[in-house]
């Protein structure tokens, strides 16, 4: 793929897209049949993106966003990132993240790796089993109930003197 540098510092990964969108020359590029045929032949189709489920397939959280579901598969996404040449820049586009976790989330959400993982029923089932084996979190309020007991015991201890 052709890469252009502007003023020695800006990288243009896709010059056709750049000129078409930023210089409003899209109609000229689309009119050039040879350019269009070459682009179509070299592009790979993305897997179809699934809509958000009504409940998380792992923890049954109602109306989860895709980012929530991605967290359940972070280990697999990080393994995928580790297999790439760079742990902070995407090999499929020009995305660069500061951490491997950001790149893993990007690949899962933007490049539909999450949908591939969700298609593996055995993996989803094992994640559900892991979540179910953990103790449930219980909301007990905004302050710890032991705080009052502890402070009362301290007050009683010092008031005896």
Secondary structure by P-SEA (a helix, b strand, c coil): cbbbbcccccccccaaaaaaccccaaaaaaacaaaaaaaaaacccccccccccccccccccccccaaaaaaaaaaaaaaaaaaccccccccccccccccaaaaaaaaacccaaaaaaaaaaaaaaaaaaaaaaccbbbbccccccaaaaaaaaaaaaaaac
